[in-house]
Amino acid sequence: MEISKATFCNWKSRYGGMEASDVKWMKDLEEENASLKRMFANLSMDHEILKEVISKKAGILPAKRAD
């Protein structure tokens, strides 16, 4: 199996000065970050669904928030 020169250069620039434990730590953080992003997306979807249900039950349109 070969990798492209571009892939090698990307890996080298990303992991070049790291120890093995640093790479593992970084991979763990990336996995945790991906998991948190999925949780956020799910909770955001749940929030939007609940807002819609509440607005239908109350018979009003949801008010726009000024963020």
CHARMM-style PDB file with segment names, atoms N, HN, CA, C and O in Angstrom:
ATOM      1  N   MET     1       0.844  -1.171   0.000  1.00  0.00      PROA
ATOM      2  CA  MET     1       0.000   0.000   0.000  1.00  0.00      PROA
ATOM      3  C   MET     1       0.891   1.236   0.000  1.00  0.00      PROA
ATOM      4  O   MET     1       1.805   1.362   0.815  1.00  0.00      PROA
ATOM      5  N   GLU     2       0.616   2.119  -0.903  1.00  0.00      PROA
ATOM      6  HN  GLU     2      -0.126   2.017  -1.565  1.00  0.00      PROA
ATOM      7  CA  GLU     2       1.373   3.364  -0.970  1.00  0.00      PROA
ATOM      8  C   GLU     2       0.468   4.535  -0.637  1.00  0.00      PROA
ATOM      9  O   GLU     2      -0.746   4.488  -0.835  1.00  0.00      PROA
ATOM     10  N   ILE     3       1.089   5.578  -0.130  1.00  0.00      PROA
ATOM     11  HN  ILE     3       2.075   5.616   0.030  1.00  0.00      PROA
ATOM     12  CA  ILE     3       0.358   6.821   0.100  1.00  0.00      PROA
ATOM     13  C   ILE     3       0.955   7.893  -0.799  1.00  0.00      PROA
ATOM     14  O   ILE     3       2.111   7.809  -1.212  1.00  0.00      PROA
ATOM     15  N   SER     4       0.160   8.881  -1.087  1.00  0.00      PROA
ATOM     16  HN  SER     4      -0.780   8.950  -0.752  1.00  0.00      PROA
ATOM     17  CA  SER     4       0.659   9.941  -1.960  1.00  0.00      PROA
ATOM     18  C   SER     4       1.637  10.830  -1.195  1.00  0.00      PROA
ATOM     19  O   SER     4       1.653  10.862   0.035  1.00  0.00      PROA
ATOM     20  N   LYS     5       2.439  11.537  -1.954  1.00  0.00      PROA
ATOM     21  HN  LYS     5       2.426  11.511  -2.954  1.00  0.00      PROA
ATOM     22  CA  LYS     5       3.395  12.456  -1.344  1.00  0.00      PROA
ATOM     23  C   LYS     5       2.653  13.548  -0.571  1.00  0.00      PROA
ATOM     24  O   LYS     5       3.098  13.971   0.496  1.00  0.00      PROA
ATOM     25  N   ALA     6       1.522  14.000  -1.114  1.00  0.00      PROA
ATOM     26  HN  ALA     6       1.160  13.656  -1.981  1.00  0.00      PROA
ATOM     27  CA  ALA     6       0.731  15.032  -0.439  1.00  0.00      PROA
ATOM     28  C   ALA     6       0.233  14.539   0.920  1.00  0.00      PROA
ATOM     29  O   ALA     6       0.268  15.277   1.904  1.00  0.00      PROA
ATOM     30  N   THR     7      -0.231  13.282   0.968  1.00  0.00      PROA
ATOM     31  HN  THR     7      -0.259  12.682   0.168  1.00  0.00      PROA
ATOM     32  CA  THR     7      -0.694  12.707   2.230  1.00  0.00      PROA
ATOM     33  C   THR     7       0.444  12.641   3.229  1.00  0.00      PROA
ATOM     34  O   THR     7       0.280  13.005   4.393  1.00  0.00      PROA
ATOM     35  N   PHE     8       1.597  12.177   2.775  1.00  0.00      PROA
ATOM     36  HN  PHE     8       1.730  11.881   1.829  1.00  0.00      PROA
ATOM     37  CA  PHE     8       2.760  12.094   3.654  1.00  0.00      PROA
ATOM     38  C   PHE     8       3.124  13.469   4.202  1.00  0.00      PROA
ATOM     39  O   PHE     8       3.394  13.613   5.394  1.00  0.00      PROA
ATOM     40  N   CYS     9       3.132  14.478   3.337  1.00  0.00      PROA
ATOM     41  HN  CYS     9       2.912  14.362   2.369  1.00  0.00      PROA
ATOM     42  CA  CYS     9       3.475  15.840   3.773  1.00  0.00      PROA
ATOM     43  C   CYS     9       2.456  16.367   4.779  1.00  0.00      PROA
ATOM     44  O   CYS     9       2.821  17.033   5.748  1.00  0.00      PROA
ATOM     45  N   ASN    10       1.175  16.065   4.547  1.00  0.00      PROA
ATOM     46  HN  ASN    10       0.879  15.524   3.760  1.00  0.00      PROA
ATOM     47  CA  ASN    10       0.140  16.476   5.506  1.00  0.00      PROA
ATOM     48  C   ASN    10       0.356  15.813   6.856  1.00  0.00      PROA
ATOM     49  O   ASN    10       0.291  16.473   7.893  1.00  0.00      PROA
ATOM     50  N   TRP    11       0.613  14.510   6.848  1.00  0.00      PROA
ATOM     51  HN  TRP    11       0.666  13.974   6.006  1.00  0.00      PROA
ATOM     52  CA  TRP    11       0.854  13.795   8.098  1.00  0.00      PROA
ATOM     53  C   TRP    11       2.091  14.335   8.799  1.00  0.00      PROA
ATOM     54  O   TRP    11       2.094  14.536  10.014  1.00  0.00      PROA
ATOM     55  N   LYS    12       3.135  14.566   8.022  1.00  0.00      PROA
ATOM     56  HN  LYS    12       3.133  14.403   7.035  1.00  0.00      PROA
ATOM     57  CA  LYS    12       4.386  15.054   8.610  1.00  0.00      PROA
ATOM     58  C   LYS    12       4.185  16.420   9.246  1.00  0.00      PROA
ATOM     59  O   LYS    12       4.678  16.673  10.346  1.00  0.00      PROA
ATOM     60  N   SER    13       3.460  17.306   8.559  1.00  0.00      PROA
ATOM     61  HN  SER    13       3.060  17.100   7.666  1.00  0.00      PROA
ATOM     62  CA  SER    13       3.238  18.641   9.125  1.00  0.00      PROA
ATOM     63  C   SER    13       2.337  18.578  10.353  1.00  0.00      PROA
ATOM     64  O   SER    13       2.457  19.399  11.262  1.00  0.00      PROA
ATOM     65  N   ARG    14       1.443  17.605  10.374  1.00  0.00      PROA
ATOM     66  HN  ARG    14       1.346  16.937   9.635  1.00  0.00      PROA
ATOM     67  CA  ARG    14       0.513  17.493  11.495  1.00  0.00      PROA
ATOM     68  C   ARG    14       1.130  16.781  12.697  1.00  0.00      PROA
ATOM     69  O   ARG    14       0.931  17.199  13.838  1.00  0.00      PROA
ATOM     70  N   TYR    15       1.868  15.719  12.446  1.00  0.00      PROA
ATOM     71  HN  TYR    15       2.029  15.379  11.519  1.00  0.00      PROA
ATOM     72  CA  TYR    15       2.362  14.873  13.531  1.00  0.00      PROA
ATOM     73  C   TYR    15       3.885  14.866  13.662  1.00  0.00      PROA
ATOM     74  O   TYR    15       4.422  14.156  14.511  1.00  0.00      PROA
ATOM     75  N   GLY    16       4.586  15.641  12.839  1.00  0.00      PROA
ATOM     76  HN  GLY    16       4.150  16.219  12.149  1.00  0.00      PROA
ATOM     77  CA  GLY    16       6.041  15.578  12.757  1.00  0.00      PROA
ATOM     78  C   GLY    16       6.800  15.675  14.057  1.00  0.00      PROA
ATOM     79  O   GLY    16       7.686  14.855  14.299  1.00  0.00      PROA
ATOM     80  N   GLY    17       6.496  16.636  14.903  1.00  0.00      PROA
ATOM     81  HN  GLY    17       5.777  17.302  14.706  1.00  0.00      PROA
ATOM     82  CA  GLY    17       7.269  16.825  16.125  1.00  0.00      PROA
ATOM     83  C   GLY    17       6.688  16.149  17.344  1.00  0.00      PROA
ATOM     84  O   GLY    17       7.117  16.430  18.463  1.00  0.00      PROA
ATOM     85  N   MET    18       5.725  15.268  17.160  1.00  0.00      PROA
ATOM     86  HN  MET    18       5.376  15.040  16.251  1.00  0.00      PROA
ATOM     87  CA  MET    18       5.026  14.666  18.297  1.00  0.00      PROA
ATOM     88  C   MET    18       5.615  13.325  18.690  1.00  0.00      PROA
ATOM     89  O   MET    18       6.146  12.578  17.868  1.00  0.00      PROA
ATOM     90  N   GLU    19       5.498  13.053  19.969  1.00  0.00      PROA
ATOM     91  HN  GLU    19       5.066  13.660  20.637  1.00  0.00      PROA
ATOM     92  CA  GLU    19       5.796  11.720  20.484  1.00  0.00      PROA
ATOM     93  C   GLU    19       4.554  10.853  20.260  1.00  0.00      PROA
ATOM     94  O   GLU    19       3.468  11.360  19.975  1.00  0.00      PROA
ATOM     95  N   ALA    20       4.736   9.549  20.393  1.00  0.00      PROA
ATOM     96  HN  ALA    20       5.617   9.138  20.624  1.00  0.00      PROA
ATOM     97  CA  ALA    20       3.608   8.632  20.188  1.00  0.00      PROA
ATOM     98  C   ALA    20       2.463   8.940  21.151  1.00  0.00      PROA
ATOM     99  O   ALA    20       1.295   8.876  20.766  1.00  0.00      PROA
ATOM    100  N   SER    21       2.790   9.273  22.398  1.00  0.00      PROA
ATOM    101  HN  SER    21       3.738   9.325  22.711  1.00  0.00      PROA
ATOM    102  CA  SER    21       1.738   9.576  23.379  1.00  0.00      PROA
ATOM    103  C   SER    21       0.981  10.849  22.995  1.00  0.00      PROA
ATOM    104  O   SER    21      -0.220  10.961  23.243  1.00  0.00      PROA
ATOM    105  N   ASP    22       1.692  11.813  22.386  1.00  0.00      PROA
ATOM    106  HN  ASP    22       2.667  11.723  22.185  1.00  0.00      PROA
ATOM    107  CA  ASP    22       1.037  13.046  21.938  1.00  0.00      PROA
ATOM    108  C   ASP    22       0.053  12.757  20.810  1.00  0.00      PROA
ATOM    109  O   ASP    22      -1.036  13.328  20.762  1.00  0.00      PROA
ATOM    110  N   VAL    23       0.445  11.868  19.906  1.00  0.00      PROA
ATOM    111  HN  VAL    23       1.330  11.403  19.945  1.00  0.00      PROA
ATOM    112  CA  VAL    23      -0.431  11.513  18.785  1.00  0.00      PROA
ATOM    113  C   VAL    23      -1.686  10.826  19.313  1.00  0.00      PROA
ATOM    114  O   VAL    23      -2.794  11.122  18.865  1.00  0.00      PROA
ATOM    115  N   LYS    24      -1.511   9.904  20.271  1.00  0.00      PROA
ATOM    116  HN  LYS    24      -0.611   9.664  20.634  1.00  0.00      PROA
ATOM    117  CA  LYS    24      -2.668   9.216  20.857  1.00  0.00      PROA
ATOM    118  C   LYS    24      -3.575  10.219  21.552  1.00  0.00      PROA
ATOM    119  O   LYS    24      -4.796  10.153  21.407  1.00  0.00      PROA
ATOM    120  N   TRP    25      -2.994  11.144  22.303  1.00  0.00      PROA
ATOM    121  HN  TRP    25      -2.003  11.198  22.421  1.00  0.00      PROA
ATOM    122  CA  TRP    25      -3.766  12.167  23.006  1.00  0.00      PROA
ATOM    123  C   TRP    25      -4.557  13.006  22.002  1.00  0.00      PROA
ATOM    124  O   TRP    25      -5.728  13.310  22.228  1.00  0.00      PROA
ATOM    125  N   MET    26      -3.910  13.380  20.890  1.00  0.00      PROA
ATOM    126  HN  MET    26      -2.958  13.134  20.707  1.00  0.00      PROA
ATOM    127  CA  MET    26      -4.572  14.189  19.869  1.00  0.00      PROA
ATOM    128  C   MET    26      -5.718  13.413  19.213  1.00  0.00      PROA
ATOM    129  O   MET    26      -6.797  13.963  18.996  1.00  0.00      PROA
ATOM    130  N   LYS    27      -5.486  12.146  18.900  1.00  0.00      PROA
ATOM    131  HN  LYS    27      -4.609  11.699  19.076  1.00  0.00      PROA
ATOM    132  CA  LYS    27      -6.536  11.312  18.304  1.00  0.00      PROA
ATOM    133  C   LYS    27      -7.723  11.179  19.258  1.00  0.00      PROA
ATOM    134  O   LYS    27      -8.878  11.246  18.837  1.00  0.00      PROA
ATOM    135  N   ASP    28      -7.425  10.989  20.562  1.00  0.00      PROA
ATOM    136  HN  ASP    28      -6.487  10.935  20.904  1.00  0.00      PROA
ATOM    137  CA  ASP    28      -8.498  10.888  21.553  1.00  0.00      PROA
ATOM    138  C   ASP    28      -9.318  12.175  21.605  1.00  0.00      PROA
ATOM    139  O   ASP    28     -10.545  12.129  21.683  1.00  0.00      PROA
ATOM    140  N   LEU    29      -8.644  13.312  21.561  1.00  0.00      PROA
ATOM    141  HN  LEU    29      -7.647  13.349  21.497  1.00  0.00      PROA
ATOM    142  CA  LEU    29      -9.348  14.596  21.563  1.00  0.00      PROA
ATOM    143  C   LEU    29     -10.199  14.769  20.310  1.00  0.00      PROA
ATOM    144  O   LEU    29     -11.315  15.284  20.379  1.00  0.00      PROA
ATOM    145  N   GLU    30      -9.672  14.339  19.164  1.00  0.00      PROA
ATOM    146  HN  GLU    30      -8.765  13.920  19.107  1.00  0.00      PROA
ATOM    147  CA  GLU    30     -10.438  14.437  17.918  1.00  0.00      PROA
ATOM    148  C   GLU    30     -11.690  13.573  17.980  1.00  0.00      PROA
ATOM    149  O   GLU    30     -12.755  13.985  17.520  1.00  0.00      PROA
ATOM    150  N   GLU    31     -11.565  12.363  18.552  1.00  0.00      PROA
ATOM    151  HN  GLU    31     -10.700  12.028  18.926  1.00  0.00      PROA
ATOM    152  CA  GLU    31     -12.723  11.479  18.693  1.00  0.00      PROA
ATOM    153  C   GLU    31     -13.753  12.087  19.641  1.00  0.00      PROA
ATOM    154  O   GLU    31     -14.953  12.055  19.369  1.00  0.00      PROA
ATOM    155  N   GLU    32     -13.274  12.645  20.763  1.00  0.00      PROA
ATOM    156  HN  GLU    32     -12.300  12.671  20.985  1.00  0.00      PROA
ATOM    157  CA  GLU    32     -14.182  13.276  21.714  1.00  0.00      PROA
ATOM    158  C   GLU    32     -14.886  14.474  21.071  1.00  0.00      PROA
ATOM    159  O   GLU    32     -16.087  14.672  21.260  1.00  0.00      PROA
ATOM    160  N   ASN    33     -14.139  15.256  20.323  1.00  0.00      PROA
ATOM    161  HN  ASN    33     -13.164  15.095  20.170  1.00  0.00      PROA
ATOM    162  CA  ASN    33     -14.707  16.420  19.643  1.00  0.00      PROA
ATOM    163  C   ASN    33     -15.793  15.989  18.654  1.00  0.00      PROA
ATOM    164  O   ASN    33     -16.857  16.606  18.591  1.00  0.00      PROA
ATOM    165  N   ALA    34     -15.529  14.942  17.890  1.00  0.00      PROA
ATOM    166  HN  ALA    34     -14.665  14.441  17.942  1.00  0.00      PROA
ATOM    167  CA  ALA    34     -16.523  14.442  16.933  1.00  0.00      PROA
ATOM    168  C   ALA    34     -17.777  13.964  17.662  1.00  0.00      PROA
ATOM    169  O   ALA    34     -18.896  14.208  17.212  1.00  0.00      PROA
ATOM    170  N   SER    35     -17.584  13.287  18.784  1.00  0.00      PROA
ATOM    171  HN  SER    35     -16.675  13.088  19.150  1.00  0.00      PROA
ATOM    172  CA  SER    35     -18.714  12.812  19.574  1.00  0.00      PROA
ATOM    173  C   SER    35     -19.536  13.982  20.114  1.00  0.00      PROA
ATOM    174  O   SER    35     -20.766  13.948  20.075  1.00  0.00      PROA
ATOM    175  N   LEU    36     -18.864  15.008  20.613  1.00  0.00      PROA
ATOM    176  HN  LEU    36     -17.865  15.035  20.645  1.00  0.00      PROA
ATOM    177  CA  LEU    36     -19.564  16.185  21.130  1.00  0.00      PROA
ATOM    178  C   LEU    36     -20.316  16.919  20.023  1.00  0.00      PROA
ATOM    179  O   LEU    36     -21.414  17.428  20.249  1.00  0.00      PROA
ATOM    180  N   LYS    37     -19.731  16.973  18.834  1.00  0.00      PROA
ATOM    181  HN  LYS    37     -18.839  16.559  18.650  1.00  0.00      PROA
ATOM    182  CA  LYS    37     -20.413  17.612  17.705  1.00  0.00      PROA
ATOM    183  C   LYS    37     -21.688  16.854  17.344  1.00  0.00      PROA
ATOM    184  O   LYS    37     -22.714  17.468  17.050  1.00  0.00      PROA
ATOM    185  N   ARG    38     -21.625  15.511  17.367  1.00  0.00      PROA
ATOM    186  HN  ARG    38     -20.792  15.013  17.606  1.00  0.00      PROA
ATOM    187  CA  ARG    38     -22.819  14.708  17.083  1.00  0.00      PROA
ATOM    188  C   ARG    38     -23.894  14.944  18.148  1.00  0.00      PROA
ATOM    189  O   ARG    38     -25.076  15.088  17.834  1.00  0.00      PROA
ATOM    190  N   MET    39     -23.459  14.980  19.426  1.00  0.00      PROA
ATOM    191  HN  MET    39     -22.499  14.862  19.681  1.00  0.00      PROA
ATOM    192  CA  MET    39     -24.418  15.237  20.502  1.00  0.00      PROA
ATOM    193  C   MET    39     -25.071  16.604  20.337  1.00  0.00      PROA
ATOM    194  O   MET    39     -26.282  16.742  20.510  1.00  0.00      PROA
ATOM    195  N   PHE    40     -24.276  17.606  20.006  1.00  0.00      PROA
ATOM    196  HN  PHE    40     -23.293  17.494  19.866  1.00  0.00      PROA
ATOM    197  CA  PHE    40     -24.810  18.953  19.807  1.00  0.00      PROA
ATOM    198  C   PHE    40     -25.826  18.969  18.672  1.00  0.00      PROA
ATOM    199  O   PHE    40     -26.887  19.581  18.791  1.00  0.00      PROA
ATOM    200  N   ALA    41     -25.503  18.302  17.583  1.00  0.00      PROA
ATOM    201  HN  ALA    41     -24.641  17.805  17.486  1.00  0.00      PROA
ATOM    202  CA  ALA    41     -26.425  18.258  16.442  1.00  0.00      PROA
ATOM    203  C   ALA    41     -27.739  17.591  16.841  1.00  0.00      PROA
ATOM    204  O   ALA    41     -28.816  18.070  16.485  1.00  0.00      PROA
ATOM    205  N   ASN    42     -27.651  16.494  17.574  1.00  0.00      PROA
ATOM    206  HN  ASN    42     -26.776  16.105  17.863  1.00  0.00      PROA
ATOM    207  CA  ASN    42     -28.865  15.798  18.014  1.00  0.00      PROA
ATOM    208  C   ASN    42     -29.694  16.663  18.957  1.00  0.00      PROA
ATOM    209  O   ASN    42     -30.915  16.740  18.824  1.00  0.00      PROA
ATOM    210  N   LEU    43     -29.030  17.310  19.908  1.00  0.00      PROA
ATOM    211  HN  LEU    43     -28.038  17.247  20.016  1.00  0.00      PROA
ATOM    212  CA  LEU    43     -29.752  18.159  20.849  1.00  0.00      PROA
ATOM    213  C   LEU    43     -30.366  19.370  20.151  1.00  0.00      PROA
ATOM    214  O   LEU    43     -31.468  19.796  20.498  1.00  0.00      PROA
ATOM    215  N   SER    44     -29.668  19.914  19.184  1.00  0.00      PROA
ATOM    216  HN  SER    44     -28.773  19.568  18.902  1.00  0.00      PROA
ATOM    217  CA  SER    44     -30.208  21.047  18.433  1.00  0.00      PROA
ATOM    218  C   SER    44     -31.459  20.636  17.672  1.00  0.00      PROA
ATOM    219  O   SER    44     -32.439  21.379  17.616  1.00  0.00      PROA
ATOM    220  N   MET    45     -31.413  19.448  17.088  1.00  0.00      PROA
ATOM    221  HN  MET    45     -30.617  18.845  17.133  1.00  0.00      PROA
ATOM    222  CA  MET    45     -32.569  18.946  16.359  1.00  0.00      PROA
ATOM    223  C   MET    45     -33.738  18.716  17.324  1.00  0.00      PROA
ATOM    224  O   MET    45     -34.875  19.084  17.030  1.00  0.00      PROA
ATOM    225  N   ASP    46     -33.448  18.107  18.471  1.00  0.00      PROA
ATOM    226  HN  ASP    46     -32.524  17.808  18.710  1.00  0.00      PROA
ATOM    227  CA  ASP    46     -34.491  17.892  19.478  1.00  0.00      PROA
ATOM    228  C   ASP    46     -35.104  19.221  19.914  1.00  0.00      PROA
ATOM    229  O   ASP    46     -36.321  19.333  20.062  1.00  0.00      PROA
ATOM    230  N   HSD    47     -34.268  20.209  20.114  1.00  0.00      PROA
ATOM    231  HN  HSD    47     -33.279  20.118  19.994  1.00  0.00      PROA
ATOM    232  CA  HSD    47     -34.727  21.533  20.538  1.00  0.00      PROA
ATOM    233  C   HSD    47     -35.673  22.139  19.500  1.00  0.00      PROA
ATOM    234  O   HSD    47     -36.726  22.672  19.848  1.00  0.00      PROA
ATOM    235  N   GLU    48     -35.293  22.056  18.236  1.00  0.00      PROA
ATOM    236  HN  GLU    48     -34.437  21.622  17.953  1.00  0.00      PROA
ATOM    237  CA  GLU    48     -36.140  22.607  17.169  1.00  0.00      PROA
ATOM    238  C   GLU    48     -37.475  21.871  17.092  1.00  0.00      PROA
ATOM    239  O   GLU    48     -38.520  22.492  16.896  1.00  0.00      PROA
ATOM    240  N   ILE    49     -37.439  20.559  17.245  1.00  0.00      PROA
ATOM    241  HN  ILE    49     -36.591  20.055  17.405  1.00  0.00      PROA
ATOM    242  CA  ILE    49     -38.673  19.766  17.211  1.00  0.00      PROA
ATOM    243  C   ILE    49     -39.582  20.154  18.371  1.00  0.00      PROA
ATOM    244  O   ILE    49     -40.787  20.328  18.189  1.00  0.00      PROA
ATOM    245  N   LEU    50     -39.007  20.289  19.560  1.00  0.00      PROA
ATOM    246  HN  LEU    50     -38.028  20.148  19.708  1.00  0.00      PROA
ATOM    247  CA  LEU    50     -39.804  20.661  20.726  1.00  0.00      PROA
ATOM    248  C   LEU    50     -40.393  22.063  20.581  1.00  0.00      PROA
ATOM    249  O   LEU    50     -41.535  22.303  20.972  1.00  0.00      PROA
ATOM    250  N   LYS    51     -39.617  22.983  20.021  1.00  0.00      PROA
ATOM    251  HN  LYS    51     -38.689  22.788  19.704  1.00  0.00      PROA
ATOM    252  CA  LYS    51     -40.151  24.329  19.786  1.00  0.00      PROA
ATOM    253  C   LYS    51     -41.344  24.273  18.842  1.00  0.00      PROA
ATOM    254  O   LYS    51     -42.343  24.961  19.049  1.00  0.00      PROA
ATOM    255  N   GLU    52     -41.233  23.457  17.815  1.00  0.00      PROA
ATOM    256  HN  GLU    52     -40.421  22.898  17.647  1.00  0.00      PROA
ATOM    257  CA  GLU    52     -42.324  23.328  16.846  1.00  0.00      PROA
ATOM    258  C   GLU    52     -43.563  22.724  17.501  1.00  0.00      PROA
ATOM    259  O   GLU    52     -44.678  23.196  17.278  1.00  0.00      PROA
ATOM    260  N   VAL    53     -43.372  21.684  18.304  1.00  0.00      PROA
ATOM    261  HN  VAL    53     -42.466  21.301  18.485  1.00  0.00      PROA
ATOM    262  CA  VAL    53     -44.495  21.042  18.992  1.00  0.00      PROA
ATOM    263  C   VAL    53     -45.171  22.027  19.935  1.00  0.00      PROA
ATOM    264  O   VAL    53     -46.398  22.116  19.967  1.00  0.00      PROA
ATOM    265  N   ILE    54     -44.383  22.758  20.693  1.00  0.00      PROA
ATOM    266  HN  ILE    54     -43.386  22.685  20.666  1.00  0.00      PROA
ATOM    267  CA  ILE    54     -44.943  23.722  21.645  1.00  0.00      PROA
ATOM    268  C   ILE    54     -45.716  24.811  20.912  1.00  0.00      PROA
ATOM    269  O   ILE    54     -46.806  25.198  21.333  1.00  0.00      PROA
ATOM    270  N   SER    55     -45.150  25.300  19.819  1.00  0.00      PROA
ATOM    271  HN  SER    55     -44.264  24.986  19.477  1.00  0.00      PROA
ATOM    272  CA  SER    55     -45.839  26.367  19.088  1.00  0.00      PROA
ATOM    273  C   SER    55     -47.150  25.869  18.488  1.00  0.00      PROA
ATOM    274  O   SER    55     -48.126  26.618  18.433  1.00  0.00      PROA
ATOM    275  N   LYS    56     -47.186  24.623  18.041  1.00  0.00      PROA
ATOM    276  HN  LYS    56     -46.394  24.015  18.086  1.00  0.00      PROA
ATOM    277  CA  LYS    56     -48.430  24.071  17.488  1.00  0.00      PROA
ATOM    278  C   LYS    56     -49.467  23.872  18.585  1.00  0.00      PROA
ATOM    279  O   LYS    56     -50.655  24.117  18.375  1.00  0.00      PROA
ATOM    280  N   LYS    57     -49.012  23.425  19.763  1.00  0.00      PROA
ATOM    281  HN  LYS    57     -48.046  23.227  19.934  1.00  0.00      PROA
ATOM    282  CA  LYS    57     -49.944  23.224  20.872  1.00  0.00      PROA
ATOM    283  C   LYS    57     -50.493  24.549  21.369  1.00  0.00      PROA
ATOM    284  O   LYS    57     -51.658  24.634  21.756  1.00  0.00      PROA
ATOM    285  N   ALA    58     -49.672  25.573  21.362  1.00  0.00      PROA
ATOM    286  HN  ALA    58     -48.726  25.504  21.047  1.00  0.00      PROA
ATOM    287  CA  ALA    58     -50.104  26.884  21.845  1.00  0.00      PROA
ATOM    288  C   ALA    58     -50.856  27.648  20.762  1.00  0.00      PROA
ATOM    289  O   ALA    58     -51.513  28.647  21.055  1.00  0.00      PROA
ATOM    290  N   GLY    59     -50.769  27.196  19.524  1.00  0.00      PROA
ATOM    291  HN  GLY    59     -50.235  26.385  19.286  1.00  0.00      PROA
ATOM    292  CA  GLY    59     -51.455  27.851  18.429  1.00  0.00      PROA
ATOM    293  C   GLY    59     -50.819  29.161  18.014  1.00  0.00      PROA
ATOM    294  O   GLY    59     -51.483  30.048  17.478  1.00  0.00      PROA
ATOM    295  N   ILE    60     -49.532  29.272  18.268  1.00  0.00      PROA
ATOM    296  HN  ILE    60     -48.992  28.551  18.704  1.00  0.00      PROA
ATOM    297  CA  ILE    60     -48.817  30.495  17.886  1.00  0.00      PROA
ATOM    298  C   ILE    60     -47.572  30.126  17.112  1.00  0.00      PROA
ATOM    299  O   ILE    60     -47.098  28.991  17.162  1.00  0.00      PROA
ATOM    300  N   LEU    61     -47.060  31.092  16.407  1.00  0.00      PROA
ATOM    301  HN  LEU    61     -47.446  32.014  16.366  1.00  0.00      PROA
ATOM    302  CA  LEU    61     -45.789  30.897  15.722  1.00  0.00      PROA
ATOM    303  C   LEU    61     -44.662  31.173  16.698  1.00  0.00      PROA
ATOM    304  O   LEU    61     -44.795  32.040  17.562  1.00  0.00      PROA
ATOM    305  N   PRO    62     -43.569  30.464  16.582  1.00  0.00      PROA
ATOM    306  CA  PRO    62     -42.452  30.717  17.497  1.00  0.00      PROA
ATOM    307  C   PRO    62     -41.886  32.119  17.288  1.00  0.00      PROA
ATOM    308  O   PRO    62     -41.726  32.577  16.157  1.00  0.00      PROA
ATOM    309  N   ALA    63     -41.590  32.783  18.388  1.00  0.00      PROA
ATOM    310  HN  ALA    63     -41.720  32.411  19.307  1.00  0.00      PROA
ATOM    311  CA  ALA    63     -41.000  34.123  18.312  1.00  0.00      PROA
ATOM    312  C   ALA    63     -39.543  34.004  17.900  1.00  0.00      PROA
ATOM    313  O   ALA    63     -38.849  33.063  18.284  1.00  0.00      PROA
ATOM    314  N   LYS    64     -39.094  34.960  17.121  1.00  0.00      PROA
ATOM    315  HN  LYS    64     -39.657  35.725  16.809  1.00  0.00      PROA
ATOM    316  CA  LYS    64     -37.694  34.969  16.708  1.00  0.00      PROA
ATOM    317  C   LYS    64     -36.871  35.571  17.823  1.00  0.00      PROA
ATOM    318  O   LYS    64     -37.217  36.618  18.371  1.00  0.00      PROA
ATOM    319  N   ARG    65     -35.777  34.905  18.157  1.00  0.00      PROA
ATOM    320  HN  ARG    65     -35.495  34.055  17.711  1.00  0.00      PROA
ATOM    321  CA  ARG    65     -34.876  35.398  19.193  1.00  0.00      PROA
ATOM    322  C   ARG    65     -33.842  36.315  18.583  1.00  0.00      PROA
ATOM    323  O   ARG    65     -33.383  36.095  17.462  1.00  0.00      PROA
ATOM    324  N   ALA    66     -33.486  37.320  19.309  1.00  0.00      PROA
ATOM    325  HN  ALA    66     -33.858  37.499  20.219  1.00  0.00      PROA
ATOM    326  CA  ALA    66     -32.408  38.221  18.877  1.00  0.00      PROA
ATOM    327  C   ALA    66     -31.135  37.750  19.555  1.00  0.00      PROA
ATOM    328  O   ALA    66     -30.880  38.078  20.714  1.00  0.00      PROA
ATOM    329  N   ASP    67     -30.346  36.990  18.839  1.00  0.00      PROA
ATOM    330  HN  ASP    67     -30.552  36.723  17.897  1.00  0.00      PROA
ATOM    331  CA  ASP    67     -29.091  36.462  19.416  1.00  0.00      PROA
ATOM    332  C   ASP    67     -27.967  37.422  19.242  1.00  0.00      PROA
ATOM    333  OT1 ASP    67     -26.845  37.143  19.665  1.00  0.00      PROA
TER     334      ASP     67
END
